[in-house]
Every structure is written in C-alpha cells, then in structure tokens.
Amino acid sequence: MDGDRQKFEGWGFINLHKPLGWTSHDCVGRLRRLLRLKKIGHGGTLDPLATGVLPIAVGKATRLLQYLPKMKTYRGTIRFGVQTTTDDLAGEAIATQPCPTLTEAQVSRYLPEFIGHITQIPPAFSAIQRDGKRLYELARQGIEVDVPSREVDVYDLKVLAWRDGEFPELELEIHCGEGTYIRAIARDLGTKLGTGGTLAGLVRTSSGGFHLDQSLTLEHIEAQLDQSQFHCQLPNQVLQHLPKIILAEAEELSWNYGKKLPWIEVTEPLGTAISVYNQDDLCLGVGEFHLSKDDETQTVLAPRLVLQGH
C-alpha cells in the first residue's frame, strides 16, 4: 500500500511508459503518491489518448528538465474521412466523408509539405495557455478562441503502413522538435486532401533521450518499490548531447560552493551549456564559459546550476 511505503530518497529520471487515457499530470500525481515526494515533474505533455515515453524528473533532477534533448519520435495513425472537435478520436465528430478511393500515393504526394521548419495551428483542445487558461479549458466551456499559429520543426516523416477502407488509415513515423502537434498534422493533411483527417492513435517512441523499449509502466515501478529494487536513472544519459567537462577534486569542491572556476582550455563557445562531472562521473550540474567580470582576458567556467552543492 502507498501509505506504508517510505519516502523515496533518491533522485534522477524515470523513463515512464504513459498508459492510455491518463494525462501527463495524472502520471505525475500517481508517482508523487508512490514515491511520497512532491518534487516531481515531466518533460513534455503527452495527450490522454497517446501512450509511450513520458520523461519524469524526480527531486533535484527537475532542475535539469530544461536541458533534455528536444528531439521526439512518434508513431501515429491518421484516419481520413473523419473530422473531430479535438483532431483525434477523443472529440465529437464534426464531419464524416467515406473516401474508399483514396490511395497511399495520393497521400504521400503531400507529405513533403509537412517536413522542415513549418507553421501549424495547434488544436483548440490543447494545453497551450491563453490569458492564463489552458485552451482545452476554454474549449470545454464553449468559448471560441483564435489559436495562434506556431513554427515547429519536423525532421522526417516515414510511411510505415497504409490500410484501405471506407475510412483509410496511414501509419507514420514522425521525427520532430518540441511543440509539434501530431494532431495538427493529421488535421492539415486531411484538409490538403479534401477528405478531412483525424489522429486515430499515437505512441511516443522516444523523447528527452529516452526510448520506448526501455520504459517502465506505473505497475512495474510500484512492484520495484514494493521489493525495494527501484532506482532512478542518473542524468548522464539525458545530458550526453551536451559538451562534457570533468573537474579535478579541488575544482569540484569550489564548484559545489557555486564558485566560478578560472579556465584556460576553452573548448566551447561562450554561453554554451556544458554538463559538468567529477572524477567518478557523477553529474555536478550545468555550466558555461564566459569572460571574467574582473579581467576580460580571463575565461571562467560559471555554474548555471549546481546539483551537489553544500
């Protein structure tokens, strides 16, 4: 039982496999109860009807969420001939238009338009805030809002499968940056084709440096906790995209007190985020090079955040 469990004393990241029907906030709430900790956050909202990788930060690792890799990968299914209020199957149908003659070749012709630095309008039912309220809250109240467009990056779209039928379906693998709405791609692709389209299923297969095949379910985490076998992942994996510096023992002590370190061999441009480690490969935080305020001929390694501080 949750109430009998001791407070979890560790920190780090969890590669959570978000279940169907749960919000990202639901998952954080459940983990707070399981671990008996309040300081838990997630690295990117995943819609209730989506499953897959939801990066979770525990304890002081929440300070590192901003440094997670931005690349995400999805496996999505688009159903043509259907339009809904939410641009997925959770919403009410706005229109249905059987399109049994639609072919994969016709659809594939438009896919290049959705690759690159593109502009999209997020769904009205989304977690984006407008005047301090989430768009989905306003939509549920029947309040119509002009949703501002946003620029996002889609690096690749790969066709995985095509299924003929009255309402044919396209299965895609999508590689994209943060803030990309796959529901918007489904809607806009359907608009281009003149059939309408909605997202029929979505799995996030990678996010923040984590991958689906290594993810844990909530049930798995609970079982590990019951057997005193649960531990978080250290940040080394999710920070490996950042340049890395290893400090000597004396430098580590100064760093942990938040001190700037004089540095001779500057290996990265000034202001670049750098992951900082000790001799035992323990992450000490994130820093950056900049010029000393006292002597502009001197470069220092300055802490952005210190994880092991005193």
N, C-alpha and C positions, 0 to 999 in steps of 0.2 A: 504493500500500500504506500501511496505517496507520502502520507503523514508520518510513516515510520522511518522514512529514509533520511539519512544525514545530509546536511548541506554539502554540495559538491565543492571541493576546494581547489580544483584545477582551473585552467583557463586555456583558450585556444579556439579552434574552429571545429565545426561539425558539418560534414557533407550529408545533409538531410535529403532523403527522398520524400518530397511532399506528397501526401496522399490526395486522391481525387475528392473534391468537394470542400477541402479545407482552404481557408485564406492563409496567407503568409503570417498574419497576426495570430491566427488560431494556433499555428505551429509554435510560434514564439511563446505564447501563453502556456501551451502544454509543456514545453521544455522548462519554462520557469518553475512550473509545479514539480516536474520530475527532478530537476537539479536543485530545487529550493533556492534559486538565485533570481534576483531581479535584473541584473545587468546582462541581458541577452538581447541581441539584435540580429536582423537578417540582411543579406547583401543583395537585395533586388526582389521586388514584389513579383509573385507568380499568381496568375488568376486562379480562382477556385476550381475551374474545370480543367486546369492544366496540372500535370504531375511532373515529377522529376527533381532535378538538382535545385536545392534552396540552400545557399551558403549561410551558415549560422555562426555568429561570433559569441563567445562566452567570456564573461569577465573583462579583463583589460584588453582582450583581443577586439572588442567593439571599437576601439580607437583606430584599428587597422582597416576597418571596412572600406574606408575611402581609398585605400591602396590596392584593393583587389583588382585583378585584370578585368578589363571592360568587355572582352570578347565573350559572347554567348552563342551556344548552338542549340537549335530546336529541331524536333521532328514534328511537323504539323500536317494535318489533313484538312483540305479545303473542299467544301461541298458546294457545287454550283447549282443554280436554280432556286436558291433559298436566300432570303434576306431577313435579318432579325434586328431587334432593337439594340442588342448588345454586340452584334457582329460575331456571336458564337451561339451555340445551341442552348445557352442558359436563358436567352431572351425570348420574347414573343415574336412570332413570325410576322413580318411586315408584308412580304410577298413571296409566293412560290410560283415557279415557272419551270416545268419539266423541260429538260434540254437533252434528250437522248441522242441527238446527232452531234453533240459537242465532242471534239476529238482532242487527244493529247497534243497533236501537232498544232491545233489552233491555240491552245492554252500556252504552249511552250513559246510561241512566237512573241508573247508579251512579257515573258519573264525577264529578259534583259532590262526592261524599263524599271524594274524593281531592284536592280543591283547598282551599287555605288553610293554616293552621297545624295540621298533622296529626301524629298519633302513629303510628310504624311500628316494627316489629321487623326489624332488618337480617337478611339471610340468614346462616345458620350458617357458610357459606363466604364470609367477608369479611375485610377487612384490619384490622378493629377489634381492639384489643388487650384481652386479659383475663388478669390476673395475669402480665403481661409477655410473653404469647404471642399471636400472631395467631389469630383464631378459625378461619381455614382450616387452620392447622397442627393445632389440636386436633381439628377435624372429620376430617382425614385420618387421625388416629390412632384414630378411632372413639370419641373422648371427647365425650360429650354435655354441652353447656353451655347453661344458661339465658341466652339472649341478651337483654340489657336493651333495653327499648324506648327510642326517642329521638323528640324532637319536631323536625320539619323543616317547611320552607316550600315549598309547591307553588303557584306563582302562576297557572298556567294549564295546561290540558290541551286540546289541539285534535286532533280526529279528522282524519287525513289519508287513510285508506283502510280499507275493510273487504273481506275476502275470505272468501266462503262455502266450506264444505267439511266433511269429517268432523271436522277439527280447524281450525275457522275462526280467522282472524287479524285483529287490529286494529292498525293503524299509527297511532301517536300522536306529536304534538309536545308535549314537556314543558318548561315553564319552571319552574325550581326553584332553591332555595338550596343551599348546601353541605351535604354529609352525606346527601342524599336518595338512597335506593337505588331505582332503577327496577325492579330485580328484585323488590323487596318490593311495589311497586305491582302488578306483573304477578301475583304470587302472591295478594295480597289481593283483587284484582279477581276472579280466578278463584274464590276462596273465597266471595265475596259471591254469585256467580252459581251456585254449586254444581257447577261443571264442573271446577274446577281451572284453573290457568293458569301459564304459564312464559314467560320472556323469550326470544324466538327471534332477536332481533337488536337491536343498539344502536349508534347513531352519535352522538357528542357533537358538535354543530354549533357550539357556542360555549362558551367558558369563560375566565374571567380577563380578559375584554376582547378575546380573540382569536376569530376566526371561521374556519370550515372552508374557505371559498373562498379564503383567503389562507394556508393552512397548507402546510408543506413536508414531504415524505417524507424518510426517512433517506437514500434513494438520491439525492434532489435535493440534500440538504445535502452528501453525500460528493462529488458531482460539482462543486458550487460550490467546495468546499475544494480539490479537485484542480486547479481553474482559478484558484485564489487570488481568488475572487469572493465568498466567503462573509462575511457580517457579521451580527451580532445586531441585533435591534431595540432601540432605546433605550427607557427606561421611560416616556417621555412618554405614549404611548398607553394603557398599562395603569393609569396613575395619574390619568388625566383625570377620573375620578369624584371625586377628592379636590379640596378647595379649593386654590387655587394662589397662591403669593406669589413675586414676582420681587425679588431683592435687588440693591441698588446694589453697585458694585465694592468699596467699603470694607467693606460688610456681608458680602459674600461671603468676604473674607479672614478675618474674625472667625469666621464660620460654619464654615469649613473647619478651623479650630482647635478646634471644638467649643464655642465661646463662646455664651452667651445674649445675645440682642440686645434692647435696650430697644425697645418698640414702642408707638406712640401710637394709630394707627388699627386697633383690634382688630375684625376683620371676622367672626370665627368664635367660637363658644362655647369657653370654656376646656377644654383637654383634647382638642379635636378634631384628628384627624390632618390635616396640611396638607403638600402637596408644595411643595418649595422649589427655585427655579431661579435661574440667573444671567441676566445681560442677553442672553446668547447662547442662551437657552432650554435650557441644559444642566442636567439634574437634579442638584441638590446634596444631596438627601436628603429626609427627612421630619421635620417638627417639630410643635410645638403651642404654643399660648398658655397661660401660667399666670402667677400673681402672683409677683412677685419675693420671695424669702425675706428680703431686706434691707429692702424697702419695699413693703408690701402695697397701696400706692396705685399702684404701678408694674407694668405688664404687660410680660412679656418673651416673645420667640419663642425657645423652647428646643428644641435638637436632640433628636430621638428616635434618628435615625441619620444619619451624615454619610458621603456616598459619595465625595467628592473630598478627603477630609482629608489632612493632612500627617503 
